[in-house]
Amino acid sequence: MDLKDKKVGIALTGSFCTIDVSFRIIQRLIELEAKVKTIISENVCNLDTKFFKASEIKEKLEALTGYKPITGIPNAEPIGPSKMFDVLAIVPCTGNTIGKLANGIIDTTVTMAAKSHLRNSRPLVIAIATNDGLGGSAKNIGMVMNYKNIYFAPYSQDDPIKKEKSLVFLEDYVIETIKNSLDGKQIQPVIR
Ligand SMILES: Cc1cc2nc3c(=O)[nH]c(=O)nc-3n(C[C@H](O)[C@H](O)[C@H](O)COP(=O)(O)O)c2cc1C
């Protein structure tokens, strides 16, 4: 599926070490002439970390897309009713956010965006990045992989020796996953 003029939402959650990957993916989507808007979780909106200041993330997203990121549950609620996106991708998606999605907990901007978007039966792409992907989050990842209209960017163990339960999405396959999700297809293999 060609992404030209496709309305693509990119939601960022607090895997702060992979936020720069998200910037590159947004840049690439814009080069492909997709219409990109971003959504950020409360933690991305507010936390200064060793990777970025919260203000830097917001400024970068606005510079890339021309729009301020969507913040706050009330601002994410219209995403579904207005059919704001053809596809929404959570890049990166934390263990926290996938746990909420697995269990129908909608108490952040990003989970609200996902729920609102999914009501239109349009694709939601997940790019997982969590140190407990093969631990506490494993059941949640499994549950969400089984849900309708949800597609996973391929992921792998990023450091099986030092972080034996860690899973992280593979940057190179995110855009291909987004494209295929618009055709209702999950790219394979998911686990690489
Ligand atoms: C520097 C830093 C890096 C983090 N990296 C990750 C990560 O890669 N994956 C993850 O699941 N959580 C990570 N966390 C924890 C999340 O930010 C935390 O669970 C938060 O509640 C996530 O909220 P959100 O999913 O609404 O953004 C990190 C936290 C900090 C401070």
The ligand as an SDF file (V2000), in Angstrom:
LIG
                    3D

 31 33  0  0  0  0  0  0  0  0999 V2000
   14.8250    6.5000   31.0490 C   0  0  0  0  0  0  0  0  0  0  0  0
   13.6420    5.5680   31.0190 C   0  0  0  0  0  0  0  0  0  0  0  0
   13.5680    4.5910   30.0550 C   0  0  0  0  0  0  0  0  0  0  0  0
   12.4900    3.7100   30.0190 C   0  0  0  0  0  0  0  0  0  0  0  0
   12.4280    2.7600   29.0230 N   0  0  0  0  0  0  0  0  0  0  0  0
   11.3920    1.9370   28.9740 C   0  0  0  0  0  0  0  0  0  0  0  0
   11.2990    0.9750   27.9230 C   0  0  0  0  0  0  0  0  0  0  0  0
   12.1530    0.8700   27.0290 O   0  0  0  0  0  0  0  0  0  0  0  0
   10.2180    0.1610   27.8890 N   0  0  0  0  0  0  0  0  0  0  0  0
    9.2380    0.2380   28.8390 C   0  0  0  0  0  0  0  0  0  0  0  0
    8.2670   -0.5560   28.7610 O   0  0  0  0  0  0  0  0  0  0  0  0
    9.2830    1.1490   29.8300 N   0  0  0  0  0  0  0  0  0  0  0  0
   10.3310    1.9890   29.9130 C   0  0  0  0  0  0  0  0  0  0  0  0
   10.3870    2.9230   30.9240 N   0  0  0  0  0  0  0  0  0  0  0  0
    9.3150    2.9660   31.9170 C   0  0  0  0  0  0  0  0  0  0  0  0
    8.0820    3.7190   31.3870 C   0  0  0  0  0  0  0  0  0  0  0  0
    8.4230    5.0360   31.0430 O   0  0  0  0  0  0  0  0  0  0  0  0
    6.9940    3.6930   32.4870 C   0  0  0  0  0  0  0  0  0  0  0  0
    6.5150    2.3600   32.6200 O   0  0  0  0  0  0  0  0  0  0  0  0
    5.8440    4.6170   32.1950 C   0  0  0  0  0  0  0  0  0  0  0  0
    4.8450    4.4300   33.1950 O   0  0  0  0  0  0  0  0  0  0  0  0
    5.2580    4.3710   30.8110 C   0  0  0  0  0  0  0  0  0  0  0  0
    4.0810    5.1470   30.6450 O   0  0  0  0  0  0  0  0  0  0  0  0
    3.4030    5.2180   29.1900 P   0  0  0  0  0  0  0  0  0  0  0  0
    3.3120    3.8240   28.6890 O   0  0  0  0  0  0  0  0  0  0  0  0
    2.0370    5.8010   29.4620 O   0  0  0  0  0  0  0  0  0  0  0  0
    4.2370    6.1300   28.3860 O   0  0  0  0  0  0  0  0  0  0  0  0
   11.4570    3.8200   30.9720 C   0  0  0  0  0  0  0  0  0  0  0  0
   11.5230    4.8220   31.9330 C   0  0  0  0  0  0  0  0  0  0  0  0
   12.6070    5.6840   31.9750 C   0  0  0  0  0  0  0  0  0  0  0  0
   12.6270    6.7850   33.0040 C   0  0  0  0  0  0  0  0  0  0  0  0
  1  2  1  0
  2  3  1  0
  2 30  2  0
  3  4  2  0
  4  5  1  0
  4 28  1  0
  5  6  2  0
  6  7  1  0
  6 13  1  0
  7  8  2  0
  7  9  1  0
  9 10  1  0
 10 11  2  0
 10 12  1  0
 12 13  2  0
 13 14  1  0
 14 15  1  0
 14 28  1  0
 15 16  1  0
 16 17  1  0
 16 18  1  0
 18 19  1  0
 18 20  1  0
 20 21  1  0
 20 22  1  0
 22 23  1  0
 23 24  1  0
 24 25  2  0
 24 26  1  0
 24 27  1  0
 28 29  2  0
 29 30  1  0
 30 31  1  0
M  END
$$$$
